[in-house]
């Protein structure tokens, strides 16, 4: 985790409530919540473009919704989630400083 994010990183759009996760510890907590909700979650990168400082990723994730995520309790059903993200990388140490998530609307509705 320390090798991926800067200490003062910001992650936007990773929840439906629009919460901003500030700092490496908050991002780590969010990842733990995601793992608890989808313990078998696997991400697949569908497209990736990098320009030196920015990295754009379109992804697909598949997992079983076993625990609560945001305000939605686990259903025990497999879910297919789609989205994209844009990361800003700090030059020199190649760690993420900012990350923006964009969820596919059908992915969000699949959780309801």
C-alpha positions in Angstrom: 0.0 0.0 0.0 2.8 2.4 0.8 4.4 1.7 -2.5 1.2 2.6 -4.4 -0.2 5.8 -2.8 1.3 8.9 -1.4 0.7 9.6 2.3 -1.5 12.6 1.4 -3.4 11.0 -1.5 -7.0 11.8 -2.3 -9.5 9.3 -3.8 -12.8 10.7 -5.2 -16.0 9.0 -6.3 -15.3 5.6 -4.7 -18.6 5.7 -2.9 -22.2 6.6 -3.9 -22.2 9.3 -1.2 -19.4 11.1 -3.0 -17.0 10.8 0.0 -13.4 11.8 -0.5 -10.9 9.5 1.1 -8.0 11.6 2.3 -4.7 10.0 3.0 -3.2 6.5 2.7 -5.0 5.1 5.8 -8.4 6.2 4.6 -7.8 4.6 1.2 -6.6 1.4 2.9 -9.8 1.4 5.0 -11.9 1.8 1.9 -10.1 -1.2 0.3 -10.7 -3.3 3.4 -14.5 -2.4 3.2 -14.6 -3.4 -0.5 -12.8 -6.7 0.3 -15.3 -7.4 3.1 -18.2 -6.7 0.8 -16.7 -8.8 -2.1 -14.2 -11.2 -0.6 -13.6 -12.9 -4.0 -13.5 -9.7 -6.1 -11.3 -9.8 -9.1 -10.5 -6.8 -11.3 -9.9 -7.0 -15.0 -8.3 -4.1 -16.9 -10.1 -3.6 -20.2 -8.1 -0.6 -21.3 -5.2 1.4 -20.0 -3.7 4.6 -21.3 -0.8 6.5 -19.6 0.7 9.9 -20.5 3.5 10.1 -17.9 1.6 11.8 -15.1 -2.0 10.6 -15.7 -3.1 7.0 -16.0 -6.6 6.2 -17.4 -8.1 2.7 -16.7 -11.3 1.1 -17.8 -12.1 -1.9 -15.6 -14.5 -4.8 -15.0 -14.8 -6.5 -11.7 -16.6 -9.7 -10.7 -17.3 -10.9 -7.2 -19.9 -12.2 -4.8 -21.6 -9.5 -2.8 -21.4 -11.1 0.7 -21.0 -8.1 3.0 -22.3 -4.6 3.3 -21.1 -2.0 0.8 -22.1 1.6 1.4 -25.8 1.3 2.5 -26.4 -2.0 0.7 -26.3 -5.3 2.6 -24.7 -8.3 1.0 -27.0 -10.4 -1.2 -24.9 -13.5 -1.7 -25.2 -13.0 -5.5 -22.4 -12.6 -8.0 -22.1 -9.1 -9.3 -20.4 -7.6 -12.4 -19.2 -4.1 -11.7 -17.9 -1.8 -14.4 -16.2 1.6 -14.2 -13.2 3.6 -15.0 -10.7 5.7 -13.1 -8.1 8.3 -13.6 -5.0 8.5 -11.5 -2.5 11.3 -11.1 1.0 10.0 -10.4 3.6 12.0 -8.6 6.7 12.2 -10.7 9.8 10.7 -9.2 8.4 8.2 -6.8 5.5 6.9 -9.1 2.9 6.9 -6.4 -0.7 7.9 -6.8 -1.6 11.3 -5.5 -5.2 11.6 -6.8 -7.6 9.0 -8.0 -11.1 9.6 -9.5 -13.6 6.7 -9.8 -16.4 6.7 -12.3 -19.0 3.9 -11.8 -21.2 2.5 -14.6 -24.8 3.3 -13.6 -25.8 -0.4 -14.3 -23.1 -1.5 -11.8 -24.6 0.7 -9.1 -28.2 -0.6 -9.9 -26.9 -4.2 -9.6 -26.2 -3.5 -5.9 -29.8 -2.4 -5.1 
